[in-house]
Amino acid sequence: MHSNQTHVLIAGAGPVGLVSALLLANQGVKVTVLESATALNQDLRASTFHPPTLDMLAPLGLTDELIAQGLVARYTQQRDRQEGVIAEFDMSLISPDTDHPFRLQCEQWKLTQMIQSKLNQMPHVQLLFDAKVTQVSQTADHVAVAFTQADEARNLQADYLIGADGAWSAVRRSLNIDFEGFTYPERFLVVSTEFEFADHLPRLSYVNYCSDPHEWCVLLRVPALWRVLFPTKAEESDEAVLSDEAVQARLQNLLPQPQAYSTHHRTLYKVHQRVAQRFRHGRVLLAGDAAHINNPLGGMGMNGGIHDAMNLTEKLLAILREGAPDALLDRYERQRRTIAIDYINASTARNKRDIEERDPIKRKENQQALRELSMDPVRAHAYIRQSSMLDALERAKAIT
Ligand SMILES: Cc1cc2nc3c(=O)[nH]c(=O)nc-3n(C[C@H](O)[C@H](O)[C@H](O)COP(=O)(O)OP(=O)(O)OC[C@H]3O[C@@H](n4cnc5c(N)ncnc54)[C@H](O)[C@@H]3O)c2cc1C
């Protein structure tokens, strides 16, 4: 594969920036990725790959390797912390709609590392670390990016820039694009432990949303660990939430054990529902967390970002390689911004409202509705299509 004169800059080497880089580089486009950190992020962040994301990553030679390094979750559950399983969904119901009728539980850093090793073998790709984007400007013909590398000021020009530099996107801020929405008052705590919850909580699947009027939680399995997500109280200080005592109390309250839980990661983070006012500003395109952020209930952040990358790079390739009009990029904004608002933010906000419902009558009604839905194969199929983001992609395609 040969590079040509077209050059795309990408800010951010997270999953969205790197998937974009690989898609473009595979077609011979010269790509430079600017990453502010000195290495790829290794934090425990997203851990669910939805079926259509696995379908998209398969032609890039990534899905089989992810499956080898992850856990195939055929079932997902909605549970009640006191009563146990309320509804179980068998993802094999969507077998006619996808090559991967399951969720894959696999850490996002495994994806970025796999892509990095592919990009490292491509002479027309440069992955610059310690390269922090500070300013973006553009003319009708090119985009210019100012960045610092090892404290030295540098500049690069290219045909297009993809801002995939995360929630605090310098690209978005440099262009004064509003990030409309709100921040939840409570932060979320994620704790990981080797403790085997499945030995103690009957019929536990790998993906469990556990509602509770006092403290809901999500129990997610990754290959070596369980991750437990809890909401925290707005008035609790970071130190108090992250203290051994508080972490043990939360876990003991979930499942009392004679011994203390051993924990690996403790992450406390703010949660937002925000969408950028524009995804396109001339030759600059926003994607992933730079364009939209949401709560993690439903696992749609990283997946939605990868769907942006697929949509955007297909259009950029049509423009760069086939001379398609660049108005195609407005369609990227129409398609993906609509999905970010109407689908990703709407679904995750609803998931949060349902899991934390306090009204006992509404709780029972919700649970009964879910139970009935899960037992009706036609309605369960529709529910799984929606929650696994297949419907969102179909809707996006229909937007002209
Ligand atoms: C603590 C935490 C836990 C999460 N848990 C979940 C979860 O359980 N489920 C879920 O679905 N999602 C979760 N997410 C969200 C998920 O991780 C993101 O949706 C996903 O990482 C988005 O990918 P991205 O590539 O758009 O952005 P990121 O992964 O944020 O990547 C952006 C990259 O840009 C770099 N960068 C930033 N500023 C600059 C700059 N000025 N110049 C150059 N580079 C820059 C950053 O260093 C980073 O490497 C979590 C996020 C966090 C922070």
PDBQT file of the ligand as one rigid body, heavy atoms in Angstrom, charges set to zero:
ROOT
HETATM    1  C1  LIG A 501     -12.377   6.862  34.061  1.00  0.00    +0.000 C 
HETATM    2  C2  LIG A 501     -13.208   6.509  32.873  1.00  0.00    +0.000 A 
HETATM    3  C3  LIG A 501     -13.975   5.361  32.885  1.00  0.00    +0.000 A 
HETATM    4  C4  LIG A 501     -14.767   5.031  31.791  1.00  0.00    +0.000 A 
HETATM    5  N1  LIG A 501     -15.528   3.916  31.822  1.00  0.00    +0.000 NA
HETATM    6  C5  LIG A 501     -16.302   3.594  30.774  1.00  0.00    +0.000 A 
HETATM    7  C6  LIG A 501     -17.110   2.469  30.785  1.00  0.00    +0.000 A 
HETATM    8  O1  LIG A 501     -17.142   1.714  31.769  1.00  0.00    +0.000 OA
HETATM    9  N2  LIG A 501     -17.890   2.204  29.695  1.00  0.00    +0.000 N 
HETATM   10  C7  LIG A 501     -17.882   3.035  28.578  1.00  0.00    +0.000 A 
HETATM   11  O2  LIG A 501     -18.585   2.788  27.585  1.00  0.00    +0.000 OA
HETATM   12  N3  LIG A 501     -17.112   4.113  28.550  1.00  0.00    +0.000 NA
HETATM   13  C8  LIG A 501     -16.330   4.414  29.619  1.00  0.00    +0.000 A 
HETATM   14  N4  LIG A 501     -15.556   5.502  29.560  1.00  0.00    +0.000 N 
HETATM   15  C9  LIG A 501     -15.588   6.301  28.349  1.00  0.00    +0.000 C 
HETATM   16  C10 LIG A 501     -14.700   5.691  27.266  1.00  0.00    +0.000 C 
HETATM   17  O3  LIG A 501     -13.472   5.361  27.837  1.00  0.00    +0.000 OA
HETATM   18  C11 LIG A 501     -14.591   6.714  26.160  1.00  0.00    +0.000 C 
HETATM   19  O4  LIG A 501     -15.878   6.864  25.554  1.00  0.00    +0.000 OA
HETATM   20  C12 LIG A 501     -13.557   6.353  25.111  1.00  0.00    +0.000 C 
HETATM   21  O5  LIG A 501     -12.276   6.283  25.669  1.00  0.00    +0.000 OA
HETATM   22  C13 LIG A 501     -13.598   7.394  23.988  1.00  0.00    +0.000 C 
HETATM   23  O6  LIG A 501     -12.493   7.257  23.157  1.00  0.00    +0.000 OA
HETATM   24  P1  LIG A 501     -11.815   8.524  22.487  1.00  0.00    +0.000 P 
HETATM   25  O7  LIG A 501     -10.752   7.944  21.641  1.00  0.00    +0.000 OA
HETATM   26  O8  LIG A 501     -12.857   9.384  21.888  1.00  0.00    +0.000 OA
HETATM   27  O9  LIG A 501     -11.224   9.384  23.670  1.00  0.00    +0.000 OA
HETATM   28  P2  LIG A 501     -10.072   9.015  24.773  1.00  0.00    +0.000 P 
HETATM   29  O10 LIG A 501     -10.030   7.546  25.011  1.00  0.00    +0.000 OA
HETATM   30  O11 LIG A 501     -10.302   9.925  25.894  1.00  0.00    +0.000 OA
HETATM   31  O12 LIG A 501      -8.756   9.390  23.989  1.00  0.00    +0.000 OA
HETATM   32  C14 LIG A 501      -8.381  10.728  23.774  1.00  0.00    +0.000 C 
HETATM   33  C15 LIG A 501      -6.869  10.805  23.662  1.00  0.00    +0.000 C 
HETATM   34  O13 LIG A 501      -6.519  12.148  23.352  1.00  0.00    +0.000 OA
HETATM   35  C16 LIG A 501      -5.396  12.518  24.126  1.00  0.00    +0.000 C 
HETATM   36  N5  LIG A 501      -5.408  13.986  24.236  1.00  0.00    +0.000 N 
HETATM   37  C17 LIG A 501      -6.115  14.760  25.084  1.00  0.00    +0.000 A 
HETATM   38  N6  LIG A 501      -5.857  16.067  24.878  1.00  0.00    +0.000 NA
HETATM   39  C18 LIG A 501      -4.948  16.119  23.878  1.00  0.00    +0.000 A 
HETATM   40  C19 LIG A 501      -4.283  17.182  23.207  1.00  0.00    +0.000 A 
HETATM   41  N7  LIG A 501      -4.489  18.460  23.540  1.00  0.00    +0.000 N 
HETATM   42  N8  LIG A 501      -3.413  16.885  22.208  1.00  0.00    +0.000 NA
HETATM   43  C20 LIG A 501      -3.191  15.579  21.852  1.00  0.00    +0.000 A 
HETATM   44  N9  LIG A 501      -3.772  14.540  22.471  1.00  0.00    +0.000 NA
HETATM   45  C21 LIG A 501      -4.666  14.804  23.450  1.00  0.00    +0.000 A 
HETATM   46  C22 LIG A 501      -5.569  11.792  25.429  1.00  0.00    +0.000 C 
HETATM   47  O14 LIG A 501      -4.346  11.636  26.119  1.00  0.00    +0.000 OA
HETATM   48  C23 LIG A 501      -6.155  10.459  24.963  1.00  0.00    +0.000 C 
HETATM   49  O15 LIG A 501      -5.155   9.511  24.718  1.00  0.00    +0.000 OA
HETATM   50  C24 LIG A 501     -14.778   5.864  30.650  1.00  0.00    +0.000 A 
HETATM   51  C25 LIG A 501     -13.989   7.009  30.639  1.00  0.00    +0.000 A 
HETATM   52  C26 LIG A 501     -13.211   7.337  31.728  1.00  0.00    +0.000 A 
HETATM   53  C27 LIG A 501     -12.389   8.593  31.694  1.00  0.00    +0.000 C 
ENDROOT
TORSDOF 0
